[in-house]
Amino acid sequence: GDGGDGTSLSARMEKPPDEVRHAFDVDADDHCETSPEAHAHIVNFLNKTADALGKTPRDLVIYDPYYCAGGTKRSFAALGFPNVVNENKDFYAVCERGEVPAHDVLVTNPPYSADHVEKCITFAAKNLYEHGRPYFLLLPSYCVNKPYYTSALLTGGAEGKR
């Protein structure tokens, strides 16, 4: 896909690192970067979010708490959204310390193993409820049938995992 100017999105992206050492324990099967094309598919959503907040796409702060190899930053920068927080940090430790960075919108593709999806949905719902921050999550379709899904969304994250 292209980003609107005729050049391929991947051609405009910064080169990924040769190696990444994570600052937290990882399951190698969980570390698959979201494709730049998937990010390109939500540009209209992000533009509308920026507009609703009185911001330009360049000023919109996107938060992706699940770091893989920095592809989120690279693809959104190539799409005109350079203000992305996607750091090599343990998201759950960041939450426990109350250090979630300021942001306007949550955009993520969480790891699918263990209870990461449930924790992500609960965080997203709570983040919307408490701070008014919209979110866009790339999730497997089976999530909508899980007991935590509707519960977390209807209670602002309060009724997530018990």
N, C-alpha and C positions, 0 to 999 in steps of 0.2 A: 504494500500500500504506500501511498504517498501522503505527505502532510499538507497537500494543497498547492505546492509550488512546482509540481512536476518531478521533483527528485524523490527517490525512494527514501522512506523514513530511516531505514537502517544505514543508508549511505550518509545521512546527516548526523548520525549518532556518534558520540565519542566511543573510542575503542574500549571494550571491557578489560578489566584487569586479568592478568595471566593466572593469578592465584589469589584466593581469599582465605584469610584465617579469621574465623568468627570469634567474637568476644563472648560467646555463649555456646552451650552444647547444642549440637545439631544432629538431625537425622538426615543423612545424605539424600534419601528419597524425597524429602520435603523441599529440597533446594532446587527448584526449577523456576527460572525467571519468567515472569509474565511477558508475553510477546509484545513488541512495540505496536503491532496491529490491534491487539486488544485494548491497549491504552488509546490508540487513535479512535476507536469506536466510541469512547466516552467524551470526546472533545466537546460535543454540543452540550452535554450535561455540565461539564466544567465551565464552559463559556457562560451558560445561564446562571450557574452558581456565582461566578465572578460578578456578573451583571447585577444579580440580586443583592450582592454585598457592596456594590458601588466600587468594584475593583476592576482592574484590567487583568487579563490572563497572566501577564508577567508578574502581577502583584499577588495573585491568589496563592495561598500557602497550602500545598497538598501534603498530607502526612500518610506515609506507608510505614507502619511500625515493624513489618517483617522484612528484614534485610537478607538478601541473597548474595548478590554481587554488584549491587548498585544500578541494575538495569532500569529500575523505575525512574531514577533521576535522569539517566541518559535519554530514555525515550520521551519523557515529558518535556525535557529541555528542547529536544528536537521538534516537539509539537508546539512550542511557544509558551510552555509553562516551566520556567526555570527555577521557581521557588518551591523546591521539594525537600521535605525532611524524610530521609530514608537512611538511617545510620546503622553502623555495625554495633548495635547495642541489644541487650536482652530486653525485649519489650515488656515482659512480665515484671522484671526487676525495676524498670523505669516506672511502671504503674505503681508498684508497691512503694516506691520512694516519692510518689506524687510529682514526678518529673516529666509528665507527658508534655511535649513541646506545644507551644501555641500553634494553631493551624486553623484553616477555614473549612477544609473538607478532608475526610478520611477516604483514601482509595487504596485497597489492598487485595491481595490474593493470599490468604493465610495458608500455612502448612495444613495438610489434610489429616495428618496422623494424630494419634492420642486425642486430646480434647482441645486442640488449637482452634478448630472451627467454632466450637461452642464459646470459648473465651473471646474470640473475635466478635461474634455476633452480640454477645453480652456487652462488650466494650462499646461497639458501634451504637447500640441502642441507648446505652447510658450516656454516651458522648452527645448524641442527638438530644436526648431528654434534658440533660443538665446544661449543655452549652449551645444547643441549637445548631450543631455542626452536622451537615448532611454527610452521607457516606455512600460509597459504591463498592460492593464486595463481589469478587469473583469466587463463587462457591459451587460445589457440586450440587446437582438438583436434589439429591437425597436429603439435603438439609431441611427442606420445607416439611418433611415428614417426621423430623425429630422433635421430641417433646420440648426441648429447650428453645426451639426456634420461635414459635408463636409466643410462648411465655416471655422470653426476653424482649421481643418487640412490643408486646402489649403492656409491659410493666416498666419500660424505660431501662431495661437491663437488670432491674432489681430481682427478677425471678429467673435468672440464668441458672447456671449449675448450682445444685444444692448438695 
